[in-house]
Amino acid sequence: MIKALIIILIVLVALFLLTFLMYFFNLDMKLLAALEPKLAKIYDKRKRDPKV
């Protein structure tokens, strides 16, 4: 029982540190900036309704 709690605590701390590092170094926006050209190509190929 204690081992399971320790493992859960370690996993939670690791996830917190990972999200903190992502926030601190702005990695989420850097990833989006790298993906933006690819996403724009997909978006531009979509058929649109001319009535809208």
mmJSON file of the N, C-alpha and C atoms, coordinates in Angstrom:
{"data_MODEL":{"atom_site":{
"group_PDB":["ATOM","ATOM","ATOM","ATOM","ATOM","ATOM","ATOM","ATOM","ATOM","ATOM","ATOM","ATOM","ATOM","ATOM","ATOM","ATOM","ATOM","ATOM","ATOM","ATOM","ATOM","ATOM","ATOM","ATOM","ATOM","ATOM","ATOM","ATOM","ATOM","ATOM","ATOM","ATOM","ATOM","ATOM","ATOM","ATOM","ATOM","ATOM","ATOM","ATOM","ATOM","ATOM","ATOM","ATOM","ATOM","ATOM","ATOM","ATOM","ATOM","ATOM","ATOM","ATOM","ATOM","ATOM","ATOM","ATOM","ATOM","ATOM","ATOM","ATOM","ATOM","ATOM","ATOM","ATOM","ATOM","ATOM","ATOM","ATOM","ATOM","ATOM","ATOM","ATOM","ATOM","ATOM","ATOM","ATOM","ATOM","ATOM","ATOM","ATOM","ATOM","ATOM","ATOM","ATOM","ATOM","ATOM","ATOM","ATOM","ATOM","ATOM","ATOM","ATOM","ATOM","ATOM","ATOM","ATOM","ATOM","ATOM","ATOM","ATOM","ATOM","ATOM","ATOM","ATOM","ATOM","ATOM","ATOM","ATOM","ATOM","ATOM","ATOM","ATOM","ATOM","ATOM","ATOM","ATOM","ATOM","ATOM","ATOM","ATOM","ATOM","ATOM","ATOM","ATOM","ATOM","ATOM","ATOM","ATOM","ATOM","ATOM","ATOM","ATOM","ATOM","ATOM","ATOM","ATOM","ATOM","ATOM","ATOM","ATOM","ATOM","ATOM","ATOM","ATOM","ATOM","ATOM","ATOM","ATOM","ATOM","ATOM","ATOM","ATOM","ATOM","ATOM","ATOM","ATOM"],
"id":[1,2,3,4,5,6,7,8,9,10,11,12,13,14,15,16,17,18,19,20,21,22,23,24,25,26,27,28,29,30,31,32,33,34,35,36,37,38,39,40,41,42,43,44,45,46,47,48,49,50,51,52,53,54,55,56,57,58,59,60,61,62,63,64,65,66,67,68,69,70,71,72,73,74,75,76,77,78,79,80,81,82,83,84,85,86,87,88,89,90,91,92,93,94,95,96,97,98,99,100,101,102,103,104,105,106,107,108,109,110,111,112,113,114,115,116,117,118,119,120,121,122,123,124,125,126,127,128,129,130,131,132,133,134,135,136,137,138,139,140,141,142,143,144,145,146,147,148,149,150,151,152,153,154,155,156],
"type_symbol":["N","C","C","N","C","C","N","C","C","N","C","C","N","C","C","N","C","C","N","C","C","N","C","C","N","C","C","N","C","C","N","C","C","N","C","C","N","C","C","N","C","C","N","C","C","N","C","C","N","C","C","N","C","C","N","C","C","N","C","C","N","C","C","N","C","C","N","C","C","N","C","C","N","C","C","N","C","C","N","C","C","N","C","C","N","C","C","N","C","C","N","C","C","N","C","C","N","C","C","N","C","C","N","C","C","N","C","C","N","C","C","N","C","C","N","C","C","N","C","C","N","C","C","N","C","C","N","C","C","N","C","C","N","C","C","N","C","C","N","C","C","N","C","C","N","C","C","N","C","C","N","C","C","N","C","C"],
"label_atom_id":["N","CA","C","N","CA","C","N","CA","C","N","CA","C","N","CA","C","N","CA","C","N","CA","C","N","CA","C","N","CA","C","N","CA","C","N","CA","C","N","CA","C","N","CA","C","N","CA","C","N","CA","C","N","CA","C","N","CA","C","N","CA","C","N","CA","C","N","CA","C","N","CA","C","N","CA","C","N","CA","C","N","CA","C","N","CA","C","N","CA","C","N","CA","C","N","CA","C","N","CA","C","N","CA","C","N","CA","C","N","CA","C","N","CA","C","N","CA","C","N","CA","C","N","CA","C","N","CA","C","N","CA","C","N","CA","C","N","CA","C","N","CA","C","N","CA","C","N","CA","C","N","CA","C","N","CA","C","N","CA","C","N","CA","C","N","CA","C","N","CA","C","N","CA","C","N","CA","C","N","CA","C"],
"label_alt_id":[null,null,null,null,null,null,null,null,null,null,null,null,null,null,null,null,null,null,null,null,null,null,null,null,null,null,null,null,null,null,null,null,null,null,null,null,null,null,null,null,null,null,null,null,null,null,null,null,null,null,null,null,null,null,null,null,null,null,null,null,null,null,null,null,null,null,null,null,null,null,null,null,null,null,null,null,null,null,null,null,null,null,null,null,null,null,null,null,null,null,null,null,null,null,null,null,null,null,null,null,null,null,null,null,null,null,null,null,null,null,null,null,null,null,null,null,null,null,null,null,null,null,null,null,null,null,null,null,null,null,null,null,null,null,null,null,null,null,null,null,null,null,null,null,null,null,null,null,null,null,null,null,null,null,null,null],
"label_comp_id":["MET","MET","MET","ILE","ILE","ILE","LYS","LYS","LYS","ALA","ALA","ALA","LEU","LEU","LEU","ILE","ILE","ILE","ILE","ILE","ILE","ILE","ILE","ILE","LEU","LEU","LEU","ILE","ILE","ILE","VAL","VAL","VAL","LEU","LEU","LEU","VAL","VAL","VAL","ALA","ALA","ALA","LEU","LEU","LEU","PHE","PHE","PHE","LEU","LEU","LEU","LEU","LEU","LEU","THR","THR","THR","PHE","PHE","PHE","LEU","LEU","LEU","MET","MET","MET","TYR","TYR","TYR","PHE","PHE","PHE","PHE","PHE","PHE","ASN","ASN","ASN","LEU","LEU","LEU","ASP","ASP","ASP","MET","MET","MET","LYS","LYS","LYS","LEU","LEU","LEU","LEU","LEU","LEU","ALA","ALA","ALA","ALA","ALA","ALA","LEU","LEU","LEU","GLU","GLU","GLU","PRO","PRO","PRO","LYS","LYS","LYS","LEU","LEU","LEU","ALA","ALA","ALA","LYS","LYS","LYS","ILE","ILE","ILE","TYR","TYR","TYR","ASP","ASP","ASP","LYS","LYS","LYS","ARG","ARG","ARG","LYS","LYS","LYS","ARG","ARG","ARG","ASP","ASP","ASP","PRO","PRO","PRO","LYS","LYS","LYS","VAL","VAL","VAL"],
"label_asym_id":["A","A","A","A","A","A","A","A","A","A","A","A","A","A","A","A","A","A","A","A","A","A","A","A","A","A","A","A","A","A","A","A","A","A","A","A","A","A","A","A","A","A","A","A","A","A","A","A","A","A","A","A","A","A","A","A","A","A","A","A","A","A","A","A","A","A","A","A","A","A","A","A","A","A","A","A","A","A","A","A","A","A","A","A","A","A","A","A","A","A","A","A","A","A","A","A","A","A","A","A","A","A","A","A","A","A","A","A","A","A","A","A","A","A","A","A","A","A","A","A","A","A","A","A","A","A","A","A","A","A","A","A","A","A","A","A","A","A","A","A","A","A","A","A","A","A","A","A","A","A","A","A","A","A","A","A"],
"label_entity_id":["1","1","1","1","1","1","1","1","1","1","1","1","1","1","1","1","1","1","1","1","1","1","1","1","1","1","1","1","1","1","1","1","1","1","1","1","1","1","1","1","1","1","1","1","1","1","1","1","1","1","1","1","1","1","1","1","1","1","1","1","1","1","1","1","1","1","1","1","1","1","1","1","1","1","1","1","1","1","1","1","1","1","1","1","1","1","1","1","1","1","1","1","1","1","1","1","1","1","1","1","1","1","1","1","1","1","1","1","1","1","1","1","1","1","1","1","1","1","1","1","1","1","1","1","1","1","1","1","1","1","1","1","1","1","1","1","1","1","1","1","1","1","1","1","1","1","1","1","1","1","1","1","1","1","1","1"],
"label_seq_id":[1,1,1,2,2,2,3,3,3,4,4,4,5,5,5,6,6,6,7,7,7,8,8,8,9,9,9,10,10,10,11,11,11,12,12,12,13,13,13,14,14,14,15,15,15,16,16,16,17,17,17,18,18,18,19,19,19,20,20,20,21,21,21,22,22,22,23,23,23,24,24,24,25,25,25,26,26,26,27,27,27,28,28,28,29,29,29,30,30,30,31,31,31,32,32,32,33,33,33,34,34,34,35,35,35,36,36,36,37,37,37,38,38,38,39,39,39,40,40,40,41,41,41,42,42,42,43,43,43,44,44,44,45,45,45,46,46,46,47,47,47,48,48,48,49,49,49,50,50,50,51,51,51,52,52,52],
"pdbx_PDB_ins_code":[null,null,null,null,null,null,null,null,null,null,null,null,null,null,null,null,null,null,null,null,null,null,null,null,null,null,null,null,null,null,null,null,null,null,null,null,null,null,null,null,null,null,null,null,null,null,null,null,null,null,null,null,null,null,null,null,null,null,null,null,null,null,null,null,null,null,null,null,null,null,null,null,null,null,null,null,null,null,null,null,null,null,null,null,null,null,null,null,null,null,null,null,null,null,null,null,null,null,null,null,null,null,null,null,null,null,null,null,null,null,null,null,null,null,null,null,null,null,null,null,null,null,null,null,null,null,null,null,null,null,null,null,null,null,null,null,null,null,null,null,null,null,null,null,null,null,null,null,null,null,null,null,null,null,null,null],
"Cartn_x":[0.827,0.0,0.87,1.898,2.793,3.573,3.991,4.73,3.894,2.618,1.732,1.584,1.456,1.327,2.601,3.734,5.013,5.145,4.751,4.823,3.883,2.681,1.727,2.271,2.875,3.444,4.586,5.441,6.553,6.024,5.002,4.423,3.814,3.103,2.494,3.549,4.616,5.691,6.368,6.591,7.217,6.329,5.02,4.109,4.078,4.109,4.133,5.404,6.543,7.797,7.813,7.252,7.189,6.332,5.171,4.317,4.947,5.659,6.336,7.426,8.194,9.238,8.64,7.506,6.842,6.4,5.88,5.436,6.629,7.667,8.811,9.535,9.705,10.426,9.497,8.199,7.209,7.226,7.374,7.522,6.23,5.089,3.838,3.683,4.039,3.914,5.003,6.162,7.215,6.799,6.142,5.642,4.568,3.666,2.62,3.191,4.222,4.854,5.489,6.017,6.615,5.544,4.382,3.318,2.411,2.482,1.556,1.572,2.719,2.683,1.983,2.212,1.557,0.057,-0.341,-1.763,-2.428,-1.714,-2.267,-2.528,-1.659,-1.875,-3.154,-3.358,-4.56,-5.796,-5.714,-6.85,-7.173,-6.153,-6.372,-6.97,-6.796,-7.331,-8.814,-9.35,-10.753,-11.687,-12.77,-13.799,-14.653,-14.995,-15.798,-17.134,-18.106,-19.425,-19.405,-19.623,-19.534,-20.64,-21.709,-22.818,-22.492,-21.507,-21.207,-20.396],
"Cartn_y":[-1.197,0.0,1.259,1.263,2.422,2.564,1.416,1.465,2.105,1.757,2.307,3.82,4.28,5.709,6.458,5.862,6.483,6.581,5.532,5.537,6.6,6.69,7.699,9.097,9.302,10.599,10.953,10.001,10.238,10.594,9.895,10.174,11.57,11.94,13.272,14.376,14.182,15.175,15.278,14.157,14.172,14.897,14.655,15.344,16.845,17.211,18.63,19.29,18.643,19.208,19.321,18.337,18.381,19.551,19.736,20.851,22.192,22.249,23.482,23.839,22.851,23.099,23.538,22.928,23.342,24.797,25.196,26.579,27.532,27.16,28.036,28.34,27.329,27.507,27.757,27.907,28.214,27.164,25.913,24.853,24.573,24.833,24.577,25.505,26.765,27.7,27.468,27.006,26.686,25.494,24.519,23.373,23.812,24.667,25.159,25.986,26.765,27.554,26.638,25.512,24.567,23.836,23.607,22.886,23.788,25.086,25.997,25.901,25.848,25.734,24.457,23.362,22.106,22.176,22.756,22.893,23.872,24.908,25.881,25.245,24.358,23.664,22.836,22.135,21.316,22.211,23.313,24.221,24.873,25.253,25.918,24.996,23.69,22.734,22.443,22.856,22.566,23.257,22.548,23.162,24.043,25.21,26.139,26.393,26.709,27.065,28.549,28.884,30.293,31.162,30.563,31.338,31.933,31.386,31.836,33.097],
"Cartn_z":[0.0,0.0,0.0,0.836,0.919,-0.392,-0.971,-2.23,-3.329,-3.374,-4.397,-4.224,-3.012,-2.749,-3.132,-2.859,-3.219,-4.735,-5.437,-6.898,-7.469,-6.93,-7.385,-7.12,-5.97,-5.633,-6.588,-6.899,-7.824,-9.215,-9.671,-10.985,-11.006,-9.956,-9.9,-9.878,-9.141,-9.091,-10.458,-11.107,-12.43,-13.441,-13.403,-14.312,-14.03,-12.756,-12.407,-12.928,-12.748,-13.232,-14.757,-15.423,-16.879,-17.355,-16.754,-17.159,-16.783,-15.669,-15.281,-16.286,-16.723,-17.714,-19.053,-19.429,-20.662,-20.565,-19.429,-19.233,-19.183,-18.467,-18.258,-19.564,-20.406,-21.663,-22.853,-22.598,-23.624,-24.741,-24.381,-25.369,-26.129,-25.511,-26.205,-27.407,-27.259,-28.373,-29.414,-28.985,-29.954,-30.809,-30.201,-30.951,-31.933,-31.494,-32.384,-33.523,-33.26,-34.317,-35.365,-34.926,-35.87,-36.677,-36.081,-36.767,-37.6,-37.409,-38.068,-39.592,-40.262,-41.729,-42.208,-41.511,-41.906,-41.672,-40.555,-40.272,-41.234,-41.64,-42.571,-43.93,-44.377,-45.649,-45.593,-44.49,-44.34,-44.302,-43.589,-43.472,-44.819,-45.57,-46.844,-47.898,-47.778,-48.743,-48.507,-47.374,-47.054,-48.028,-48.354,-49.176,-48.266,-48.807,-48.021,-48.686,-47.859,-48.356,-48.732,-49.99,-50.395,-49.797,-49.285,-48.721,-47.365,-46.695,-45.332,-45.333],
"occupancy":[1.0,1.0,1.0,1.0,1.0,1.0,1.0,1.0,1.0,1.0,1.0,1.0,1.0,1.0,1.0,1.0,1.0,1.0,1.0,1.0,1.0,1.0,1.0,1.0,1.0,1.0,1.0,1.0,1.0,1.0,1.0,1.0,1.0,1.0,1.0,1.0,1.0,1.0,1.0,1.0,1.0,1.0,1.0,1.0,1.0,1.0,1.0,1.0,1.0,1.0,1.0,1.0,1.0,1.0,1.0,1.0,1.0,1.0,1.0,1.0,1.0,1.0,1.0,1.0,1.0,1.0,1.0,1.0,1.0,1.0,1.0,1.0,1.0,1.0,1.0,1.0,1.0,1.0,1.0,1.0,1.0,1.0,1.0,1.0,1.0,1.0,1.0,1.0,1.0,1.0,1.0,1.0,1.0,1.0,1.0,1.0,1.0,1.0,1.0,1.0,1.0,1.0,1.0,1.0,1.0,1.0,1.0,1.0,1.0,1.0,1.0,1.0,1.0,1.0,1.0,1.0,1.0,1.0,1.0,1.0,1.0,1.0,1.0,1.0,1.0,1.0,1.0,1.0,1.0,1.0,1.0,1.0,1.0,1.0,1.0,1.0,1.0,1.0,1.0,1.0,1.0,1.0,1.0,1.0,1.0,1.0,1.0,1.0,1.0,1.0,1.0,1.0,1.0,1.0,1.0,1.0],
"B_iso_or_equiv":[0.0,0.0,0.0,0.0,0.0,0.0,0.0,0.0,0.0,0.0,0.0,0.0,0.0,0.0,0.0,0.0,0.0,0.0,0.0,0.0,0.0,0.0,0.0,0.0,0.0,0.0,0.0,0.0,0.0,0.0,0.0,0.0,0.0,0.0,0.0,0.0,0.0,0.0,0.0,0.0,0.0,0.0,0.0,0.0,0.0,0.0,0.0,0.0,0.0,0.0,0.0,0.0,0.0,0.0,0.0,0.0,0.0,0.0,0.0,0.0,0.0,0.0,0.0,0.0,0.0,0.0,0.0,0.0,0.0,0.0,0.0,0.0,0.0,0.0,0.0,0.0,0.0,0.0,0.0,0.0,0.0,0.0,0.0,0.0,0.0,0.0,0.0,0.0,0.0,0.0,0.0,0.0,0.0,0.0,0.0,0.0,0.0,0.0,0.0,0.0,0.0,0.0,0.0,0.0,0.0,0.0,0.0,0.0,0.0,0.0,0.0,0.0,0.0,0.0,0.0,0.0,0.0,0.0,0.0,0.0,0.0,0.0,0.0,0.0,0.0,0.0,0.0,0.0,0.0,0.0,0.0,0.0,0.0,0.0,0.0,0.0,0.0,0.0,0.0,0.0,0.0,0.0,0.0,0.0,0.0,0.0,0.0,0.0,0.0,0.0,0.0,0.0,0.0,0.0,0.0,0.0],
"pdbx_formal_charge":[null,null,null,null,null,null,null,null,null,null,null,null,null,null,null,null,null,null,null,null,null,null,null,null,null,null,null,null,null,null,null,null,null,null,null,null,null,null,null,null,null,null,null,null,null,null,null,null,null,null,null,null,null,null,null,null,null,null,null,null,null,null,null,null,null,null,null,null,null,null,null,null,null,null,null,null,null,null,null,null,null,null,null,null,null,null,null,null,null,null,null,null,null,null,null,null,null,null,null,null,null,null,null,null,null,null,null,null,null,null,null,null,null,null,null,null,null,null,null,null,null,null,null,null,null,null,null,null,null,null,null,null,null,null,null,null,null,null,null,null,null,null,null,null,null,null,null,null,null,null,null,null,null,null,null,null],
"auth_seq_id":[1,1,1,2,2,2,3,3,3,4,4,4,5,5,5,6,6,6,7,7,7,8,8,8,9,9,9,10,10,10,11,11,11,12,12,12,13,13,13,14,14,14,15,15,15,16,16,16,17,17,17,18,18,18,19,19,19,20,20,20,21,21,21,22,22,22,23,23,23,24,24,24,25,25,25,26,26,26,27,27,27,28,28,28,29,29,29,30,30,30,31,31,31,32,32,32,33,33,33,34,34,34,35,35,35,36,36,36,37,37,37,38,38,38,39,39,39,40,40,40,41,41,41,42,42,42,43,43,43,44,44,44,45,45,45,46,46,46,47,47,47,48,48,48,49,49,49,50,50,50,51,51,51,52,52,52],
"auth_comp_id":["MET","MET","MET","ILE","ILE","ILE","LYS","LYS","LYS","ALA","ALA","ALA","LEU","LEU","LEU","ILE","ILE","ILE","ILE","ILE","ILE","ILE","ILE","ILE","LEU","LEU","LEU","ILE","ILE","ILE","VAL","VAL","VAL","LEU","LEU","LEU","VAL","VAL","VAL","ALA","ALA","ALA","LEU","LEU","LEU","PHE","PHE","PHE","LEU","LEU","LEU","LEU","LEU","LEU","THR","THR","THR","PHE","PHE","PHE","LEU","LEU","LEU","MET","MET","MET","TYR","TYR","TYR","PHE","PHE","PHE","PHE","PHE","PHE","ASN","ASN","ASN","LEU","LEU","LEU","ASP","ASP","ASP","MET","MET","MET","LYS","LYS","LYS","LEU","LEU","LEU","LEU","LEU","LEU","ALA","ALA","ALA","ALA","ALA","ALA","LEU","LEU","LEU","GLU","GLU","GLU","PRO","PRO","PRO","LYS","LYS","LYS","LEU","LEU","LEU","ALA","ALA","ALA","LYS","LYS","LYS","ILE","ILE","ILE","TYR","TYR","TYR","ASP","ASP","ASP","LYS","LYS","LYS","ARG","ARG","ARG","LYS","LYS","LYS","ARG","ARG","ARG","ASP","ASP","ASP","PRO","PRO","PRO","LYS","LYS","LYS","VAL","VAL","VAL"],
"auth_asym_id":["A","A","A","A","A","A","A","A","A","A","A","A","A","A","A","A","A","A","A","A","A","A","A","A","A","A","A","A","A","A","A","A","A","A","A","A","A","A","A","A","A","A","A","A","A","A","A","A","A","A","A","A","A","A","A","A","A","A","A","A","A","A","A","A","A","A","A","A","A","A","A","A","A","A","A","A","A","A","A","A","A","A","A","A","A","A","A","A","A","A","A","A","A","A","A","A","A","A","A","A","A","A","A","A","A","A","A","A","A","A","A","A","A","A","A","A","A","A","A","A","A","A","A","A","A","A","A","A","A","A","A","A","A","A","A","A","A","A","A","A","A","A","A","A","A","A","A","A","A","A","A","A","A","A","A","A"],
"auth_atom_id":["N","CA","C","N","CA","C","N","CA","C","N","CA","C","N","CA","C","N","CA","C","N","CA","C","N","CA","C","N","CA","C","N","CA","C","N","CA","C","N","CA","C","N","CA","C","N","CA","C","N","CA","C","N","CA","C","N","CA","C","N","CA","C","N","CA","C","N","CA","C","N","CA","C","N","CA","C","N","CA","C","N","CA","C","N","CA","C","N","CA","C","N","CA","C","N","CA","C","N","CA","C","N","CA","C","N","CA","C","N","CA","C","N","CA","C","N","CA","C","N","CA","C","N","CA","C","N","CA","C","N","CA","C","N","CA","C","N","CA","C","N","CA","C","N","CA","C","N","CA","C","N","CA","C","N","CA","C","N","CA","C","N","CA","C","N","CA","C","N","CA","C","N","CA","C","N","CA","C","N","CA","C"],
"pdbx_PDB_model_num":[1,1,1,1,1,1,1,1,1,1,1,1,1,1,1,1,1,1,1,1,1,1,1,1,1,1,1,1,1,1,1,1,1,1,1,1,1,1,1,1,1,1,1,1,1,1,1,1,1,1,1,1,1,1,1,1,1,1,1,1,1,1,1,1,1,1,1,1,1,1,1,1,1,1,1,1,1,1,1,1,1,1,1,1,1,1,1,1,1,1,1,1,1,1,1,1,1,1,1,1,1,1,1,1,1,1,1,1,1,1,1,1,1,1,1,1,1,1,1,1,1,1,1,1,1,1,1,1,1,1,1,1,1,1,1,1,1,1,1,1,1,1,1,1,1,1,1,1,1,1,1,1,1,1,1,1]
}}}
